[in-house]
């Protein structure tokens, strides 16, 4: 039996599908020449959807797909390196930045996050790699973060062919529609046998492996009942719809959007992103045509066509050492000649190199060659070049931080909090409303912040000689050495557990003061004893008199 909510969501998804038809044609053109492993977007794309089918029929040059692969690999290495903590929670309140207990709590949460992310069962590394490929090729990616009960957090990169999105008035993706297929067994396992429609129950009894079409719709809930502890009290509704008769077969909910959708770059009036592959698609198509033409020219140069007279001979034998009779005229001139090919293969090769260079530039491969440009650079030169590269990557980094990593962290923290896995929050942070921000520790982000640390060090280098004079010592009073060292520690990612809190410093100061007083007393003890002895002697002599 159909459901009005389901029919409304199906109509909405159908409208979104129609609106993006131009994008799908564009994506298919890119997939044909640069990302053949992508699921076909159009039925007229000339590609079969059967697994294992050859999909490289339109590819004649391997440089563009290889450039895309390298682009995705380097994006991962720069934005989310697997062997490094590339983001951490922090507080925006400056007063709490000096609270070591708060910093230790945040450090513990950060370690928990990365332990959860990179456990073998999570699949984050492989799925992020897939997402970066989708970003470079199609300009849009979607990462689904699920809470597998009893197994922890898992991640899945979703293909664009079965995913539709919509934005709110602020340009944030707040509605996601995902089409998928289940067998009757899979549907029974996910939804329960009682919720299956009659045709699926029949397939289940017959142990049929036929697949049924569904759609998951994740949309903001118009009215959230805060007092409810079930899905009705969650900000996002999740409805699984059986597409055969448009019925809601399962209704669930999420407190935080589970789909993290990001765009590479984006036009103001467009919903989906733009990619480097879109910029060079014309060049890639031309490169393929030039490759075919150059190969044909090279083949003619190596194995040219033969020219013969009309009344010529039997089939000409081109086998090495073969004898061909009747190929000379009465004057001893050959009656068979090779066609003088006038094609300039070297021009084709030169033009292809130019196109390949453009493709590599679009995928930022030249930007990523920091050390290869000069292997003998000093550390300062490397730092300066890293800052330059970071500036070029800022637009890409900023969008991925706001659309991918920020929502991903929010979803992860929500799951961990619901599972009771987060450590107890310090009172100071509770009083501040538990508000935290995300600081990114990826190489480009660190390079951008390194200037602050460098300025501190340069300042200390400049004023150090002045500290040797009385006037300089007076001037040094304006610098807070402890705060400078603390700021350097934060910039360099120094662990908070290795820093002393204000209470610990006060305790050390008190111990030092007590120890100093004790030392003074011990030092003065011999003098006091001697004085008492002298006084006693004086009093004794006075008595004798």
N, C-alpha and C positions, 0 to 999 in steps of 0.2 A: 504494500500500500504506500503510495507516494506521500510525501510530507511537504508542506508549503515552504518550510525553511530550506529543505533540500532543493526544491525546485528553484527557489530564489538564488541559492548559491551556485547551482548548476548554470543558471542563466548568466550570473555574474562572471563565472569562469569562461563561459562560451564567448561573452563579449570581449574579455581580456585576450582570449585566443585569437579572435578576429583582428583586434587592434594591433597585435604584434606580428601579423603575417609578413610584413615587409622585413622585419628583423629576422624571421625564420629563413627567408630566402637568402638574406645576407649571410647568416650563419652557415647555411648549407654550402654556399660558395667558398667560404673559408675552410669548412671541414673537408671539402673535396681536394684542396691543395695543401693544407697545412695540418689538419687534425683528423685524419681518416678514421681513427678509432672512436670518434664521437658518433652517437646514435643519430641516424638521419633525421633532419628536421622537417623535410618536405617529402611528400609521396612521389614527386616528380624529380627527386634529386639524383636519379639514376643509380641509387645504391640499394642493395638488398639489406633487410634488417635481420637476416639469419646470422646467428653467431658464427664467427670464423670466415665469413664471406670476404673475399678480396675487395678492398675499398680504396685502392691506390691507382685506379684506372686513369685519373686525371693528373697525376703527379709525375713530372718529368725532371724535377730538380729536388734534391734532398736537403739543400741548405735551409729553406724556409721552415720546414717542420723541425729540423735540428736546432735552428735558432730559437724556435718557440720552446723546445724542451730545455735549452740552456737558460732562457729567460725565466722560466718557471723555477728551475733549480736555484738560480741566483737570487730570485725574489725570496724564496724560502730561506736561503742562507743569510740574507740581509734583514728580513723582517721577523722571522721566527726560527732562528737556528736551533737545531735539535740538541746541541751540546752546550747550550747556554740559557740562563734564565733571561728571557727577552722581554718580560713585563713583570711588574710588581705593584702591589697595592701600596698606597701612600695616603697621607692626610694633607688636605689643603690648608688647614689651620696651622699657622706658624707656631703657635704656642704648644701644640701637641707634637710638632716635629722634633722638639727637644725632650719629649717624654719617652724615656727609654723603654718603659713597660709597653707603651703603645707600639713602639717600633719593633719590639720583640714579638708582640702578638702578630703584627703584620708580616714579619719574617716567617713565622710559623705557618701562617696561612699561605704565603707565597710558596713555601716548600711543599705544602700539601697539594696545592694546585698543580705544580709541575710533576709531582709524583703521580697524581691522578691522570694528567694529560698523557704522559709518556709511559704508562704501564703497557705491557704487550697487547692486552685485550682492547685497548681504547681505539686503536687505529688512527690516532690523530695525525701522525707523521705522513702516512700514505694518503690520507684523505685531504690534508692540506696541500700536498703536492698536486693532487688532482684539481683542487680548487684553483691553484695558481695557473695551471694549464688552461682552465676555463676562462680565467681572467685575461690571460694573454691572447687567447684566441677569440673569445666572444664578448669580452668586456664585462661579464656578469658571472658571479658564482653564488652558490647556496650551500651552506654547511649546516646539516641537521645534527643537533646535540640531543641525545636521548638518555633517559635514566633507566638503565637495565636493572631491574630489581634484583638485588643480591649479587650483581656482577659489576656495578659501578657505572661510570659515565662512558658512553661510546659516541663516536663521531662518524658521519657519513656525508660525503660530497654528493650532491644531487645533480643529475643531468638536467639541462635546461629544456630538453625536448618534452618532458612531462611535468614541468613546473611553471606556474603562473604567479605573478606578484602584483600587488597594488600598494600605493603609498597613501599616507595621511596628508593633511594639509601642510605639514612641515617637511615633506619630502622623505620621511622615514618609511621603510617597508613595514607595514603592519598587517597585511593580509597575504597569505600564501595558499595556493591551491596545487596539490600534487596528485597526479593521476598514477595509479599503480594497478597491478594485477595480482590476484591471489587464486590459488587452487582452493577447493572446498576444505581440504585438510588445513591449509594455512589460515583460512578465514575462521574455521572452528577453533583453532588454537589461539588466535588473537582476540576474537570477539565472543567466543562461547557458542556452543551448538544451538542453544535456545534462541539466539538472535538471528540465526540464519534464515533466509527466505526458503520457501518450499523447493525451488529448483536446485538450490545449493545443498539442501539436505538430501535430495535425491542423488546428486552427484557424490555426496559424502558416503552414502550407503553403497553406491556402486563403485566406490574407490576410484572415481574418475580423476584424471589429471588435467581436465579442462580448466582453463583460467577464466576468471570473472573480473570484470572491470569495476574499480572503485575510485573514489576521489576523497582525499583528505582536505578539509578546509579548516585552516587556522585563522580565526578572525577575532578582533577585539570584542569583548562582551559588552553590550550596550548598558547593562545594569549588573553591577557586581554586588552580591550580598556578602558584606564583610563578615557577618556572623556565621556564615556557612563554612564548613571545613571540607566540603566536597568540591567538585568541579564548578559548582554554581558560585563559589566564592573566589574563583580565579579570574584573572584579568583577561585571559584568552580562552575562547571556546574552541574545541577541536572536534569536528564532526566527520565521521567516516560515512560516506554516502555510496550506496550500491547503485551504480549508474543504469542498470537495466530498467528499474522502475522508479528511480530518484527517491529512494527512501533512506532515512538516517538509520544506519545499522549499529552505530556506536557513538556515544557522546562522552567526551572527556574534557580535560582542561589543563592549562598551563598558567603558572604565575608569571612567567617570563617567556617572551617569544622564543621558541626552540629553533627557529630557522634564522641563521645569520647570513643575510644577503648583502653582498657588497658589489660595487661597480668599480671598474678600473678608472675611467673618467666618465663624465656624464654631461650630456647636453641638458640645458635647463628645462626644455619642453619634452624631454624623452624620459621614459620609464626605465629602460634598460641601458646598460653602459656601453661605452665605446672602447675599442681595444687597439693595441698596436697592429694587430693583424689586419684590422679594417683600414688602417692608414696605408698599408703597403700592399693591399690585395691586388690593385692594378699592376704594380711592379712585379708581384709574384706571378701573375698570369702571363705578363710579358716575358718574364724569365723562363717560364715553362715553354712558351712558343719559341723563344730564341734558342733554348736548349735543343728542341726538336730540330730546328732549322740548321743549327751548327753541327749537330750529329749527322744530318743528311749530307751537308757539305763535306764533312770529314770523310764520310764513307765514299763519296764520289772521288775525293782526292786519293784515298788509299786504294780503292777498287773502282776505277773509272769505267764508264760504259765504253763499249767497243764500236767503232765505225767500220762498216764493210760495204763493198759494192753490191749492187742489186742482184747480180748474177753469181753471187758468192756461194760459197762452200757449204759443206755440211756443218753441223754444229761444231763450234770452236772449242777445243779442249784446253782448259786453263790449268790443268794439273801440272805441277812442276816436272820438267823433263819430258813432257808430252811432245809428240810429233804431229804437226798440223800441215797436211799436204795442200798444195794449191793456194798458198797464202802469199806468193810472190808473183808479180807480173813478168813479162818477157825481159824487162830491163832490170830485174832484181829488186824492184821496189815493193814493200809490203802492201798487200791489199787490205789489211786489217790494221787499224790504228786506234789508239786510246783517245777518248774524247778529252780535249784540253779544258779541264775544269777551271773556270775563272773566279770561283768563289774564294773569298778571303776569310778563312776560318779564324785567323788571329783577331780579326775585327769582332767577330761574334764572341770570342772568348773574352776580349777586353770589355765589351758591353755587358756581358753576363757578370763579370767581376764587379762592375759598377753597380748593377742591380743588387747583387748579393751584399755589397757594402751598405746600400740603403736599407735593406732588410735587417741587417745586423744592427744598424744605428737605431732603427725603429724599435727593436727589442732591447735596446740599451746595453748591448754586449760590449760596446766600446767604453761605456761608463764603468763597467765592472772590471776592466783590466787595469787596476790601480798599480800593482807591483810590476806587471809585465812591461809597462811603459818605461820604467827605469829601475832595474833590479838593484841598483846601488844607491837608492835614495836614503837620506837620513831619516831618523824617526820624526823629526819636525816636518820634513817634506811629505812624508806619508800622512801625518796628521792633517796637514793643510789640504792635501788631495782628498783625504777622506771627508773633510768638511765640505769641499767642493761637490763631491759626489752626493753627499747627504742633502745638500741644497737642491740638487737636481731631482732627487728622489722624494723631496718633501711633499709634493702634491699626491703622489701615489701612497706614501706612508700615511699621510693625514686621513685620506678616505678609508684606507683599510683599518686604521686604528678606530675610527668612529663607527664604521659599518660592520666590521668583522670582529676585531679583537675585543672591543668594548662590550658589545652584546654577548660575545662568547663567554667572557669572564662573568658577566651578570648571570647568565644561565648556569654556569658551573657553580657559582657561589650559592645560587638558589637550591640546586640539587644537593650540595654538600650540607647546607644549613638544614634542609628538610630531613636529611639522613642523620643529623646529629654528629657530624664529623668535624665541625669547626671547633677550635679551642675556645674557652670562655673569653668573652670580650672584656677588656679593662674598663673600669668604671668611667675613666675620663672619656673614652670613646663612646660609651653608652650615653653619657650626658650630652655629648655633641651630636647625638642622633645616629651614630654609627656610620657617618658619611665618610667615604673614602674615594680616592681617585686612582687612576691607573697611570703609572709611569713606565714608559717603554725603554728597555735596556738593550735593544738591538744595536748592532754596530753603527748604523747611520744615526740613530737617536743619541747614542753615546757621543758620537763625533760632534753632533750639534751642541750638546751640553758641555763638551770638553773645554770650550772657550772660557766658561766661567771658572773652571778649575785652573786653567792656564793663566787667567788674569790674576788670580790669587797668588800663584807662584811667582809671576813676573813682578807683582807688587812687593813681595817679600824679598826677592832678589835685589830690587832697587833700594829698599830701605835698610837692608841688613848692614851695609857699611856705616850708615848713620848711627846705628846703635852703639858704635864704639866711642862716641863722643858724648859729653854731658848734655849738650843741646839735643842730640839725637835721641838720647834716652828719655828726655822729657817729651819729645814729639811722639815716641813710640807708645805713649800712654793712650793715644787715640785708637790703637788697634786692639781688638779683642782676640787674643791668640787662640783661646779655647774655642770660640765660635768659628774662627777661620778653619781650625783643624776639623771641627765637626762638619762644616760645609763641604770640605774636601772629602771627608769620609763618605758623606751622602752621595756626592757626585760620582765617586769611584765605586759605589756599591758595597761599601764596607759593612759587614754583618753587624746588626744591632746588638746581638748577644755578646759581641766582643767589646762593646762600649759600656762604660759605667753610667749608671743613672745618677740623678742629682742626689738622691738619698744615699747611694753608695759613696759618692764623692764627699758628701757631708760627714758620713761616718769615718771615712779615711782622714778628713781634716781634723775631726775630733780626736781620733786615735793619735794623729801626729802631734796635736796640741798637748794631749796628756803625756805622750812620750817625751816631748820637749820639756814639759814641766818637771817630769821625773828626772830627766837628765840634769836639769838645772839644780834640782834639789841634791842629787848625788854629787854634782860638782861642788856645790856649796858646803856639803857636809863636813869635809876636812877643815875648812876655814872656821865653821861654826864650832866644831869640836875644839880646835886650837884656842879659839876665843874664850870658850867656856873654861878650858883648862887654865888659861892666863888669868881669867877673872877669879877663879877659885884660888889660885896661888896668891893673887893680890889680897884677896880677902883673908887668907891664912896669915900672911905677913902682917897685915894690919892688926890681926888679933893678937899676935905675939908681942907686938909693940904695946 
